[in-house]
């Protein structure tokens, strides 16, 4: 249906086509499917709307997933620069930047971005959990118990 929607998008409505291109490309990317096609769709969305932060983030993320981390970080930082103000809905972009910094062994910068994720209080539980884990803010899981403690112990 997405592919048909792309075909039917009017030439004079590039925003509609760009949105569908980016959505389908990102969906495939997140599922780890059709990475070549995913990158092509996301690049086309960026050609149609080069200053859309969400589409630039998608481009950065597809590059990250394809192992082009340095190139990815440039695009992710460009996505951040295109945002007028950063809201909780943008936490995923900050998380992507953090992961790219971390992969490039720039741990201090990664932690800075994960702190920003937590400061935004995003609703996405996975983002919060990853940021807390990477910052060492999660409590270790309790060791499994073999039963109650022996009598007389605390």
Residue pairs with C-beta under 8 A, 6 or more apart in sequence:
2 20
2 23
2 24
2 27
3 24
5 20
6 17
6 20
6 21
6 24
9 16
9 17
9 20
10 16
14 48
14 49
15 48
15 49
17 45
17 48
18 44
18 45
18 48
18 49
18 52
18 55
19 45
21 41
21 42
21 44
21 45
21 48
22 41
22 42
22 45
22 52
22 54
22 55
22 58
24 38
24 41
25 37
25 38
25 39
25 40
25 41
25 42
25 45
25 58
25 62
26 38
26 42
26 58
26 61
26 62
28 34
28 35
28 37
28 38
28 41
29 35
29 38
29 42
29 58
29 61
29 62
29 65
32 65
35 62
35 65
35 66
38 62
39 62
39 63
39 66
42 55
42 58
42 59
42 62
43 59
45 52
45 55
45 58
46 52
46 55
46 56
46 58
46 59
49 55
50 56
51 82
52 82
53 79
53 80
53 82
53 83
53 90
53 93
54 79
56 75
56 76
56 78
56 79
56 82
57 75
57 76
57 79
57 92
57 93
57 96
59 75
60 72
60 73
60 74
60 75
60 76
60 78
60 79
60 96
60 100
61 72
61 76
61 96
63 69
63 71
63 72
63 75
64 72
64 76
64 96
64 99
64 100
64 103
69 100
69 103
69 104
70 104
72 100
73 97
73 100
73 101
73 104
76 93
76 96
76 97
76 100
77 97
79 93
80 86
80 93
80 94
80 97
83 90
83 93
86 93
86 94
86 116
86 120
87 120
88 120
88 121
88 122
88 123
89 122
90 120
91 117
91 120
91 122
91 124
91 127
92 122
92 124
92 127
94 113
94 114
94 116
94 117
94 120
95 113
95 114
95 117
95 127
95 130
95 131
97 113
98 109
98 110
98 111
98 112
98 113
98 114
98 117
98 131
98 134
99 110
101 107
101 109
101 110
101 113
102 110
102 134
110 134
111 134
111 135
114 130
114 131
114 134
114 135
115 131
115 135
117 127
117 128
117 131
118 128
118 131
118 132
118 135
118 137
122 128
129 138
131 137
132 138
